[in-house]
Amino acid sequence: MGTKEILERALQLKPEERFTVVEGLLKSLDEPDKKLDDIWAEEAEKRLKAYREGRLEGIPMEEIFQDET
């Protein structure tokens, strides 16, 4: 069954059934990616180490969130 046929059949469902299909599809796109999580954790550790060693300067939170208007 092709994508077009799946869409045509899904559109024939009752609204609450379509919602269930859409919700399931969206959840499937938002699944955690262990490999990506590991990459970000490693990067965070590198940045923290660099900050503690004085090779990376921090920015005060107030400066980051100050109103630019």
N, C-alpha and C positions, 0 to 999 in steps of 0.2 A: 504494500500500500504506500503510495507516494504522499508527499507533504500536502499537496493540493487536496487530495482525497481525504486525508486526515482532517484538514481544516474544514472542508465541506461537511463532513460527518459530525465534527464537533459543534458546528454552528446549528445543527439540528437538535442538539441537546437542550434540555430545560435550562433556564438561567442558572439555577443553583448547581446543576451538573457541570455547566461550562465553567463556573467559578472554581469548582473543585479541580477541574483539569488545569486551568490557568494557575491556580495556587500550587499544584503539584509541579508544573513546569518551572515556575519561578523558584521554588525551593530547590529544585535540582540544579539550578544555575548558581545557587548560593551555598553550595556544599563547601565545607572547609577543605583547604588544600594543604596537607601536612608539609609537603615540600616547600611551598611558599611561606608557610608559617615558620619553618625552620630557617629559611633565608632571612626573613625579617628579624627573627630572634638573634641570629648571628650578627646582623647589622647593628641592632640595638646594643648588643654587648660591645662591639667595636667602638661605637660612639661613646658609650659610657666610659670605657677604658681610656679613650683619647681625652675625654673631658677631665677625668681624674688625674691624668698625667699632665694636664695643662696644654695639650696640643689642640684642644677644641674649646672655643669660648661659648659660654651659655648666653642666652638672651633672656632678660627678666620677663616674666609673664605679663606684667603690666605694660611693658613696651609692645609686646606682641598684640595684645588686645586693646590697645588704646584707640580711641575714636579718631578716625582720620577726617571727619567732616569739619 
